[in-house]
Amino acid sequence: MSKVMDPSWEKVEKTTVSTKQNLSTLVADLKSLFKAIVLISNVLPVLTGFWLALYFTDSTFLANWHVFLLTISGSTLVMAGALILNNWYDVDIDTVMERTKNRPTVTGHFSLKFVLTLGIVLSAVGLLLLTLTTVEAAIYAFIGWFTYVILYTMWSKRRFTLNTVIGSVSGAVTPLIGWAAIEPGYHIVPIVLTLILFIWQMPHTFAIAMKKSKEYSLAKVAMLPVVHGFEFTKRQMVIYIVCLLPLPFFLGALGTVFVIIATLMNVGWLVAGISGFFTKDDMKWAHLMFMCSVNYVAILFTMMILVTLPVFS
């Protein structure tokens, strides 16, 4: 009997399709729950901090591969735990906002109890793994976790426009985690990397807040553009970008090529920022600034690794 005429075969095909759809939904839910893009973008500075610590202490990766695995896995779990707890706490906001209404905490695909438990467990396991590198690395990770989960998500996000400043601390400590796994963090390089990330997050987040200002307003989240308007936000973005200008010169140990390229990137971003005062399409400009910010941090931190590879250094 042919497969076309066999009812049992048709049933198997339907089951297979259903299984694939369920798997696809599960993967999409996990990516949303873990905020995959945000998570990956935060792992890069950890990797950069770790690599530069090896470079400046004349250590080798092969001699520290086990520390690398603990550092990356531990920091990733801590950050994943923090992001999951953010989803758990912000479920009421996510229900209102268009860009977050399909998160599994909103759709009910994952129970809030499960999400809370998962966030706590991953955070605890991640911190434990980091203590197996150095206590200092674990402390930096905890500072980032506490700032993001408690001070930002639970305390300031809905109340103060300074929530962006507070939240920026959590992302800024990531290079210190990677560096401190190898060497104490009181070195000019990880400190400057932390400053770069702290300052960078302000115009980056403000650009997102402008793009989604109507949603934030509906959800009653005190983002700067919602409370003080676009023109005030634009001025703040330009001020923060200006603050980035001198920082590459403190990283001269990475080479002249790095300093020149980083400076040109700062100037280019500043020009894009100033153009916002003359634009007639604020949404288009906000998207431009968002794309500039995303590419800025990815290129900058990748370049730090590249210029210190043996073939270039």
C-alpha positions in Angstrom: 0.0 0.0 0.0 1.4 3.5 -0.9 2.2 6.1 1.7 -0.4 8.4 0.3 -3.2 5.9 0.8 -2.0 4.8 4.3 -3.9 6.7 7.1 -1.3 5.7 9.6 1.4 7.4 7.6 -0.6 10.6 7.4 -1.0 10.5 11.2 2.8 10.1 11.6 3.4 13.1 9.3 1.0 15.3 11.2 2.7 14.3 14.5 6.1 15.1 13.0 4.9 18.5 11.9 3.4 19.2 15.3 6.6 18.2 17.1 8.6 20.5 14.9 6.3 23.4 15.5 6.4 22.7 19.3 10.2 22.6 19.2 10.3 25.8 17.2 8.1 27.5 19.7 10.2 26.3 22.6 13.4 27.6 21.0 11.7 31.0 20.4 10.5 31.1 24.0 13.9 30.3 25.4 15.6 32.9 23.2 13.0 35.5 24.4 13.3 34.4 28.0 17.1 34.6 28.0 17.1 37.7 25.9 19.6 36.0 23.7 20.9 39.0 21.8 21.4 41.0 25.0 23.1 38.0 26.7 25.5 37.4 23.8 26.4 41.1 23.6 27.3 41.1 27.4 29.5 38.0 27.0 31.8 39.7 24.5 33.2 42.3 27.1 33.8 39.4 29.5 35.8 37.6 26.8 37.7 40.8 26.0 38.5 41.5 29.6 39.8 37.9 30.0 41.9 38.0 26.8 43.5 41.4 27.7 44.3 40.2 31.2 46.2 37.3 29.6 47.9 39.7 27.2 49.1 42.2 29.8 50.2 39.5 32.2 52.1 37.5 29.6 50.0 34.5 30.3 48.9 31.9 27.7 45.4 30.8 26.9 46.4 27.1 27.0 47.6 27.5 30.5 44.3 29.1 31.6 41.7 27.3 29.4 40.0 25.8 32.5 39.7 29.3 34.0 38.3 30.5 30.7 35.6 27.9 30.7 34.6 28.7 34.3 34.7 32.5 33.6 32.5 32.3 30.5 30.1 29.7 31.7 29.8 31.4 35.2 29.3 34.9 33.9 26.9 33.7 31.2 24.7 31.9 33.8 24.7 34.9 36.2 23.7 37.3 33.4 21.1 34.8 32.1 19.7 34.5 35.6 19.4 38.3 36.0 17.7 38.7 32.6 15.2 35.9 33.4 14.4 37.5 36.8 13.9 40.8 34.9 11.3 39.0 32.7 9.7 37.5 35.8 9.3 40.8 37.5 8.3 42.9 34.5 5.5 40.6 33.3 2.9 43.3 33.8 4.9 45.8 31.7 5.7 43.2 29.0 2.0 42.5 28.7 1.4 46.2 27.6 4.4 46.7 25.4 4.2 45.5 21.8 7.8 44.3 21.5 7.6 42.1 24.6 4.0 40.8 24.5 5.2 37.4 23.0 7.6 36.6 25.8 6.7 33.2 27.4 6.0 34.9 30.8 3.3 36.9 29.0 1.9 34.1 26.9 1.9 31.7 29.8 4.1 29.1 28.0 6.3 29.1 31.1 4.8 29.6 34.6 6.0 32.5 36.6 7.1 30.1 39.4 9.2 28.2 37.0 10.8 31.4 35.6 11.5 32.7 39.1 13.1 29.4 40.2 15.2 29.2 37.0 16.5 32.7 37.4 17.6 32.1 41.0 19.2 28.8 40.2 21.1 30.0 37.2 22.3 33.1 39.1 23.5 31.0 42.1 25.3 28.4 40.0 27.0 31.1 37.9 28.3 32.9 41.0 29.5 29.6 42.4 31.4 28.8 39.2 33.0 32.3 39.2 34.2 31.8 42.8 36.3 28.9 41.4 38.2 31.5 39.4 38.7 34.3 41.9 36.5 35.8 44.6 37.0 39.2 43.0 35.5 38.1 39.7 32.5 36.7 41.6 32.1 40.0 43.5 32.0 42.0 40.2 29.4 39.6 38.8 27.3 39.9 42.0 27.5 43.7 41.8 26.2 43.6 38.2 23.5 41.1 39.2 22.3 43.1 42.2 22.3 46.4 40.3 20.3 45.0 37.4 17.8 42.9 39.4 17.3 44.9 42.5 18.4 48.5 41.9 17.2 48.7 38.3 14.4 46.2 37.7 12.7 46.3 41.1 13.5 49.8 42.4 14.3 52.5 39.8 12.9 51.4 36.4 9.3 52.5 37.0 10.2 55.5 39.3 13.1 57.5 38.0 14.7 58.6 34.7 18.0 57.8 36.4 17.1 54.1 36.0 19.3 54.1 32.8 22.3 55.3 34.8 21.7 52.7 37.5 21.2 49.9 35.0 24.3 50.8 33.1 26.4 49.7 36.0 25.4 46.1 35.5 26.7 46.0 31.9 29.8 48.0 32.7 31.3 45.5 35.1 31.5 42.7 32.5 35.1 43.4 31.5 36.1 43.5 35.1 34.7 40.0 35.6 36.8 38.6 32.7 40.0 40.5 33.8 39.7 39.6 37.5 39.5 35.9 36.7 43.2 36.3 35.8 44.5 39.4 37.6 43.2 41.9 40.1 41.1 44.6 38.5 43.0 47.7 39.6 44.6 48.2 36.2 44.0 51.1 33.8 42.8 48.8 31.0 39.8 47.1 32.6 38.9 50.4 34.4 38.7 52.3 31.1 36.8 49.4 29.5 34.3 49.7 32.3 34.0 53.5 31.8 33.5 53.0 28.0 30.6 50.5 28.6 29.0 52.6 31.3 29.0 55.8 29.1 28.1 53.9 25.9 25.0 52.4 27.4 23.4 55.8 28.0 23.0 56.9 24.3 22.3 53.3 23.4 19.5 53.0 25.8 18.1 56.4 25.1 17.9 55.6 21.4 15.8 52.5 22.2 13.7 54.6 24.6 13.0 57.1 21.8 12.1 54.3 19.3 9.7 52.8 21.9 8.6 55.9 23.7 4.9 55.3 23.1 5.1 51.8 24.5 7.1 53.0 27.5 4.6 55.8 28.1 1.7 53.3 27.9 3.5 51.0 30.4 4.3 54.0 32.7 8.0 53.4 32.6 10.0 56.5 33.5 12.4 56.6 30.5 14.0 59.9 29.7 12.2 60.7 26.4 8.9 59.9 28.0 9.4 62.3 31.0 11.5 65.0 29.4 10.9 64.8 25.7 13.1 64.1 22.6 15.1 67.3 22.5 16.3 66.9 26.1 17.2 63.3 25.4 19.1 64.3 22.2 21.3 66.7 24.2 22.0 64.1 26.8 23.0 61.5 24.2 25.5 64.0 22.6 27.0 64.8 26.0 27.6 61.2 26.8 29.2 60.5 23.4 31.5 63.5 23.9 32.6 61.9 27.2 33.8 58.9 25.2 36.2 61.0 23.1 39.2 61.0 25.5 39.0 57.3 26.6 40.8 55.6 23.7 43.9 57.7 24.6 44.1 55.9 27.9 44.4 52.6 25.9 47.6 53.5 24.1 49.1 50.2 25.1 46.8 48.6 22.6 48.6 50.4 19.8 48.3 53.5 17.6 46.0 51.8 15.1 43.5 51.0 17.8 43.5 54.5 19.2 43.0 56.1 15.8 40.2 53.8 14.7 38.4 54.1 18.1 38.7 57.9 17.9 37.3 58.0 14.4 34.4 55.8 15.6 33.8 58.3 18.4 33.9 61.3 16.1 31.6 59.5 13.6 29.1 58.7 16.3 29.2 62.3 17.6 28.5 63.7 14.1 25.5 61.3 13.8 24.4 62.5 17.3 24.6 66.2 16.4 22.7 65.6 13.2 19.7 64.8 15.4 19.3 68.5 16.2 18.5 69.1 12.5 16.5 66.1 11.6 12.8 66.1 10.9 12.3 62.4 11.5 13.1 61.6 15.1 12.3 57.9 14.7 14.6 57.5 11.8 17.4 59.3 13.7 16.8 57.2 16.8 17.2 54.0 14.7 20.4 55.4 13.2 21.8 56.1 16.7 20.8 52.6 17.8 22.6 51.0 14.9 25.6 53.2 15.6 25.7 52.1 19.2 25.3 48.4 18.5 28.1 48.4 15.9 30.3 50.6 18.0 30.6 48.3 21.0 30.8 45.1 18.8 33.6 46.6 16.7 35.5 48.2 19.5 35.7 45.2 21.8 36.4 42.8 18.9 39.2 45.1 17.8 40.7 45.0 21.2 41.1 41.3 20.9 42.4 41.4 17.3 45.1 44.0 17.9 46.5 41.9 20.7 46.6 38.6 18.8 50.2 37.3 18.4 50.1 37.9 14.6 49.4 41.6 15.1 51.0 42.5 18.5 
